[in-house]
Amino acid sequence: MILQRTAQVIENVSLAERTFRIRLDCPEIAAAIRPGQFLMLRLPGTSDPLLARPFALYDTVLDPSGTPVALDVVYLVVGKMTGLLAEVKAGEPIELWGPLGNGFPQLEAEHGVCVAGGIGQTPFLAYVRELLGTRGYAGQRPRKRVERVSLYYGVRTASLAAGVEDFQAAGCEVHLASDDGSIGERGFVTRLLERDRPAGPFVGCGPEPMLHALTKLTASWKAKCYVSLETPMACGFGVCFSCVTKVKTATGWDYKRVCTEGPVFDADSLVVG
Ligand SMILES: Cc1cc2nc3c(=O)[nH]c(=O)nc-3n(C[C@H](O)[C@H](O)[C@H](O)COP(=O)(O)OP(=O)(O)OC[C@H]3O[C@@H](n4cnc5c(N)ncnc54)[C@H](O)[C@@H]3O)c2cc1C
């Protein structure tokens, strides 16, 4: 069930260059959401921007008894809404609705590999905890599903790397790459992946060219790969059809809505180009 709420901002703190973590006091959505799902956030009292914007769950926040009480979202300032969001102070209201989308697959494997580019690391923190069995989501008990999780994370430059300590603290092995070599290995994250050649399965999130490269690489390894798409969307719950992507069918291809049938797709099922 999709819940719509007006939540108070608990904090809105800087994590990296133009990157912030906003914490929202919203126990009902925090109790219902699982990794890979997302929320629509809207600034109340304004018609500019009028439309809400989609953001992945970064993680839920638990009270001392283990009950989910709040939600974290990590966002990069790129335009109008995210620019205004960065100005929001603790105590102010944000409109939101969710949980939205299908969420990540419940992998069972020795080594799960998350591959992120740009701001694409945001959906993976909760997933790492779910896979390692340190946290349960949406009322599920924690259960260990993988022995190890790695995050391969590529950024343009060191100042944009956000949340690396959170991933390490969650027990994830973090492998960094940057375009200019200012953090981790110089070059694309897919090159780093190619060098290490972990067995997978793989789950990717980031810019389209990176997802294409990842899909090609994992297909050549005959490894399972899922991708989470960040297609712009207006409603988030399947009504407006502004976020469609092409998916293979038995007879050719069809459009699927990223908001409801995604945002996570089997990489093999997507029509590239
Ligand atoms: C399922 C999902 C989850 C997401 N999770 C996160 C997240 O956790 N953190 C985060 O920072 N962002 C996330 N995004 C992207 C986020 O929704 C956009 O950055 C946001 O909508 C930008 O709003 P804006 O008003 O600031 O920018 P706008 O003023 O709307 O646009 C600014 C510029 O960015 C471009 N743009 C806007 N959205 C996108 C996009 N999705 N892809 C490529 N270019 C775009 C526009 O074309 C324009 O050039 C997610 C998107 C989806 C679909």
The ligand as an SDF file (V2000), in Angstrom:
LIG
                    3D

 53 58  0  0  0  0  0  0  0  0999 V2000
   13.7710    5.5750   -8.7940 C   0  0  0  0  0  0  0  0  0  0  0  0
   14.6770    6.7820   -8.6890 C   0  0  0  0  0  0  0  0  0  0  0  0
   15.4910    6.9310   -7.5830 C   0  0  0  0  0  0  0  0  0  0  0  0
   16.3350    8.0390   -7.4630 C   0  0  0  0  0  0  0  0  0  0  0  0
   17.0980    8.1510   -6.3510 N   0  0  0  0  0  0  0  0  0  0  0  0
   17.8970    9.2280   -6.1940 C   0  0  0  0  0  0  0  0  0  0  0  0
   18.6670    9.3750   -5.0130 C   0  0  0  0  0  0  0  0  0  0  0  0
   18.6200    8.5350   -4.1060 O   0  0  0  0  0  0  0  0  0  0  0  0
   19.4360   10.4750   -4.9000 N   0  0  0  0  0  0  0  0  0  0  0  0
   19.4970   11.4350   -5.9000 C   0  0  0  0  0  0  0  0  0  0  0  0
   20.2250   12.4180   -5.7340 O   0  0  0  0  0  0  0  0  0  0  0  0
   18.7720   11.3210   -7.0170 N   0  0  0  0  0  0  0  0  0  0  0  0
   17.9700   10.2470   -7.1870 C   0  0  0  0  0  0  0  0  0  0  0  0
   17.2120   10.1450   -8.3150 N   0  0  0  0  0  0  0  0  0  0  0  0
   17.2740   11.2150   -9.3260 C   0  0  0  0  0  0  0  0  0  0  0  0
   16.4360   12.3990   -8.8330 C   0  0  0  0  0  0  0  0  0  0  0  0
   15.0670   12.0690   -8.9150 O   0  0  0  0  0  0  0  0  0  0  0  0
   16.7250   13.6420   -9.6890 C   0  0  0  0  0  0  0  0  0  0  0  0
   18.0600   14.0400   -9.4710 O   0  0  0  0  0  0  0  0  0  0  0  0
   15.7930   14.7650   -9.3030 C   0  0  0  0  0  0  0  0  0  0  0  0
   14.5180   14.4760   -9.8280 O   0  0  0  0  0  0  0  0  0  0  0  0
   16.2760   16.0730   -9.8480 C   0  0  0  0  0  0  0  0  0  0  0  0
   15.2970   17.0350   -9.5320 O   0  0  0  0  0  0  0  0  0  0  0  0
   15.6250   18.5920   -9.6560 P   0  0  0  0  0  0  0  0  0  0  0  0
   14.3230   19.3400   -9.5970 O   0  0  0  0  0  0  0  0  0  0  0  0
   16.6690   18.9930   -8.6760 O   0  0  0  0  0  0  0  0  0  0  0  0
   16.2770   18.7200  -11.0820 O   0  0  0  0  0  0  0  0  0  0  0  0
   15.5250   19.2780  -12.3930 P   0  0  0  0  0  0  0  0  0  0  0  0
   15.4610   20.7730  -12.2580 O   0  0  0  0  0  0  0  0  0  0  0  0
   14.2660   18.5190  -12.6430 O   0  0  0  0  0  0  0  0  0  0  0  0
   16.5850   18.8480  -13.4850 O   0  0  0  0  0  0  0  0  0  0  0  0
   17.9370   19.3020  -13.4630 C   0  0  0  0  0  0  0  0  0  0  0  0
   18.7260   18.6220  -14.5500 C   0  0  0  0  0  0  0  0  0  0  0  0
   18.9040   17.2360  -14.2390 O   0  0  0  0  0  0  0  0  0  0  0  0
   18.3460   16.4350  -15.2560 C   0  0  0  0  0  0  0  0  0  0  0  0
   17.7080   15.3280  -14.5810 N   0  0  0  0  0  0  0  0  0  0  0  0
   16.7080   15.3460  -13.6990 C   0  0  0  0  0  0  0  0  0  0  0  0
   16.4170   14.1160  -13.2780 N   0  0  0  0  0  0  0  0  0  0  0  0
   17.2710   13.2830  -13.9020 C   0  0  0  0  0  0  0  0  0  0  0  0
   17.4740   11.8910  -13.9000 C   0  0  0  0  0  0  0  0  0  0  0  0
   16.7420   11.0670  -13.1350 N   0  0  0  0  0  0  0  0  0  0  0  0
   18.4210   11.3810  -14.6980 N   0  0  0  0  0  0  0  0  0  0  0  0
   19.1680   12.1890  -15.4810 C   0  0  0  0  0  0  0  0  0  0  0  0
   19.0280   13.5190  -15.5120 N   0  0  0  0  0  0  0  0  0  0  0  0
   18.0920   14.0520  -14.7550 C   0  0  0  0  0  0  0  0  0  0  0  0
   17.3780   17.2930  -15.9910 C   0  0  0  0  0  0  0  0  0  0  0  0
   17.2090   16.8570  -17.3310 O   0  0  0  0  0  0  0  0  0  0  0  0
   18.0620   18.6380  -15.9110 C   0  0  0  0  0  0  0  0  0  0  0  0
   19.0650   18.7410  -16.8760 O   0  0  0  0  0  0  0  0  0  0  0  0
   16.3720    9.0350   -8.4870 C   0  0  0  0  0  0  0  0  0  0  0  0
   15.5510    8.8740   -9.6140 C   0  0  0  0  0  0  0  0  0  0  0  0
   14.7180    7.7590   -9.7220 C   0  0  0  0  0  0  0  0  0  0  0  0
   13.8240    7.6090  -10.9070 C   0  0  0  0  0  0  0  0  0  0  0  0
  1  2  1  0
  2  3  1  0
  2 52  2  0
  3  4  2  0
  4  5  1  0
  4 50  1  0
  5  6  2  0
  6  7  1  0
  6 13  1  0
  7  8  2  0
  7  9  1  0
  9 10  1  0
 10 11  2  0
 10 12  1  0
 12 13  2  0
 13 14  1  0
 14 15  1  0
 14 50  1  0
 15 16  1  0
 16 17  1  0
 16 18  1  0
 18 19  1  0
 18 20  1  0
 20 21  1  0
 20 22  1  0
 22 23  1  0
 23 24  1  0
 24 25  2  0
 24 26  1  0
 24 27  1  0
 27 28  1  0
 28 29  2  0
 28 30  1  0
 28 31  1  0
 31 32  1  0
 32 33  1  0
 33 34  1  0
 33 48  1  0
 34 35  1  0
 35 36  1  0
 35 46  1  0
 36 37  1  0
 36 45  1  0
 37 38  2  0
 38 39  1  0
 39 40  1  0
 39 45  2  0
 40 41  1  0
 40 42  2  0
 42 43  1  0
 43 44  2  0
 44 45  1  0
 46 47  1  0
 46 48  1  0
 48 49  1  0
 50 51  2  0
 51 52  1  0
 52 53  1  0
M  END
$$$$
